[in-house]
Each structure stands twice: as C-alpha cells, then as structure tokens.
Amino acid sequence: MNRTIIRFLGLSALLFCNCLFPAMAAKIGIAMPNLVVPRWQTDGGYLKKALEQSGHTVDLVFADNTVETQINNLKQMIGNGCQLLVVVPVDGKSLTEVLQQAKNKNIKVMVVKHMNCLCTQHIYTYIEDG
C-alpha cells in the first residue's frame, strides 16, 4: 500500500473518530492480515500511533493470514467495546457474518480492499488499495 493510501486511511479514521465521537476518545480496533509482510506491521503501527496521539485507545491485532483468527480477533474487538474497526481482510468474503455483528452493535467499519475482498455490504467506508 503506498504511503498516500495509508495516510488517507489514518486521516479518515481520525476524522471519523472526531465526527462520530467528538466529546470523547474512541476505542478503535485495527485488524491486519499478518506479521509476515512488513507492510502490515508498518501500516498498523502508523495508524496506531496516529490514533493514540489523538487520544484514542487502539487495539492492533494480526491474523497470521488465517481467516478464523481474523474473525476471532474481530469478535473479540466487538466484545471489548470497540467503536470503530479498521480492517485489512485476509479474505473479505469470509467476514460477512462478523461485520454484520459489528453493524448490529452500531460499530463503524472501515475496510481497505486489497486483492480479493468482496465484503462491502456491512462497511461504513471503503478504501481500495490500488
């Protein structure tokens, strides 16, 4: 992902937090696909730092390229009260059910599409990595 896209994602997350939660700090979950690709470590770290500097609490997790792990990570973030989820999916087609759970709890979801992600029906905003 080029730096422009990740900075746009970070700014979008900050704007969402400031607009959706103007009087309080939000709890934000960031779900990355893996630690193997250095890009996800860098991008996740950048987002976490930028959001924490703005006063938000951030839970950054990695899924080891396993759909089941990412679903469990997202369920845990939903259960822990995250108000915004930023997701780079391992396989977006497999996230429909867990994203519906987030929607049912009024949790906003930002998804960065990369490769093969078709999970657009339950997300608040959608950013394509291109």
C-alpha positions as CSV (number, residue, x, y, z in Angstrom):
1,M,0.0,0.0,0.0
2,N,1.5,3.3,-0.9
3,R,2.1,5.9,1.8
4,T,-0.7,8.2,0.3
5,I,-3.3,5.5,0.8
6,I,-2.3,4.6,4.4
7,R,-2.1,8.3,5.3
8,F,-5.5,8.8,3.8
9,L,-6.8,5.8,5.8
10,G,-5.3,7.2,9.0
11,L,-6.7,10.6,8.4
12,S,-10.1,9.1,7.6
13,A,-10.1,7.1,10.8
14,L,-9.2,10.3,12.7
15,L,-11.9,12.3,11.0
16,F,-14.5,9.5,11.7
17,C,-13.4,9.5,15.4
18,N,-13.6,13.2,15.7
19,C,-17.0,13.4,14.0
20,L,-18.6,10.3,15.5
21,F,-17.1,10.7,19.0
22,P,-16.4,14.5,19.3
23,A,-16.6,14.7,23.1
24,M,-14.7,11.5,23.9
25,A,-11.9,9.3,22.9
26,A,-12.9,6.3,20.9
27,K,-11.8,2.7,21.3
28,I,-10.6,1.5,17.8
29,G,-9.7,-1.9,16.6
30,I,-7.2,-2.4,13.8
31,A,-7.2,-5.9,12.2
32,M,-4.3,-6.6,9.9
33,P,-3.8,-9.8,8.0
34,N,-0.4,-10.9,9.1
35,L,3.1,-10.0,10.5
36,V,4.9,-11.8,7.7
37,V,4.6,-8.9,5.2
38,P,6.5,-5.9,6.7
39,R,3.9,-3.5,5.1
40,W,1.2,-4.6,7.6
41,Q,3.5,-4.0,10.6
42,T,4.4,-0.6,9.3
43,D,0.9,0.5,8.3
44,G,-0.6,-0.9,11.5
45,G,2.0,0.8,13.6
46,Y,1.5,4.1,11.8
47,L,-2.3,4.0,12.3
48,K,-2.0,3.0,16.0
49,K,0.5,5.8,16.7
50,A,-1.6,8.5,14.9
51,L,-4.8,7.5,16.6
52,E,-3.2,7.2,20.1
53,Q,-1.7,10.6,19.6
54,S,-5.2,12.0,19.1
55,G,-6.3,10.5,22.4
56,H,-8.0,7.3,21.2
57,T,-7.4,3.8,22.6
58,V,-6.2,1.3,19.9
59,D,-6.2,-2.5,19.8
60,L,-3.9,-3.6,16.9
61,V,-4.0,-7.3,16.0
62,F,-2.6,-9.5,13.3
63,A,-4.3,-12.7,11.9
64,D,-1.4,-14.8,10.7
65,N,-3.1,-15.0,7.3
66,T,-5.8,-17.1,8.9
67,V,-9.5,-16.3,8.3
68,E,-10.6,-17.9,11.5
69,T,-8.0,-16.0,13.5
70,Q,-9.1,-12.7,12.0
71,I,-12.8,-13.5,12.6
72,N,-12.0,-14.3,16.3
73,N,-9.9,-11.1,16.6
74,L,-12.8,-9.0,15.2
75,K,-15.3,-10.8,17.5
76,Q,-13.0,-10.0,20.5
77,M,-12.8,-6.4,19.5
78,I,-16.6,-6.2,19.1
79,G,-17.0,-7.8,22.6
80,N,-14.4,-5.4,24.1
81,G,-16.4,-2.4,23.0
82,C,-14.5,-1.0,20.0
83,Q,-16.5,1.7,18.4
84,L,-14.6,1.7,15.1
85,L,-12.9,-1.2,13.3
86,V,-10.3,-0.7,10.6
87,V,-9.9,-3.9,8.7
88,V,-7.4,-5.2,6.1
89,P,-9.1,-8.5,5.4
90,V,-7.3,-11.9,4.9
91,D,-10.4,-12.8,2.8
92,G,-13.2,-10.3,2.8
93,K,-15.7,-12.8,1.5
94,S,-15.4,-14.6,4.8
95,L,-16.1,-11.6,7.0
96,T,-19.8,-11.0,6.2
97,E,-21.1,-12.6,9.4
98,V,-18.7,-10.8,11.8
99,L,-19.2,-7.5,10.0
100,Q,-22.9,-7.9,10.4
101,Q,-22.4,-8.4,14.2
102,A,-20.4,-5.1,14.2
103,K,-23.2,-3.4,12.3
104,N,-25.8,-4.7,14.7
105,K,-23.9,-3.1,17.6
106,N,-23.6,0.2,15.7
107,I,-19.8,-0.2,15.2
108,K,-18.4,1.6,12.2
109,V,-16.2,-0.4,10.0
110,M,-13.5,0.9,7.6
111,V,-12.2,-1.8,5.2
112,V,-9.1,-1.5,3.0
113,K,-9.7,-3.6,-0.1
114,H,-6.7,-5.4,-1.4
115,M,-6.6,-8.4,-3.7
116,N,-9.8,-10.3,-3.3
117,C,-12.3,-8.6,-0.9
118,L,-16.0,-8.5,-1.6
119,C,-17.3,-7.6,1.9
120,T,-18.7,-4.2,1.0
121,Q,-22.3,-4.5,2.3
122,H,-21.6,-4.1,6.0
123,I,-19.0,-1.4,6.0
124,Y,-19.2,2.3,6.8
125,T,-16.4,3.3,4.4
126,Y,-14.4,1.5,1.9
127,I,-10.9,2.3,0.6
128,E,-9.4,0.5,-2.3
129,D,-5.7,-0.3,-2.4
130,G,-4.7,0.2,-5.9
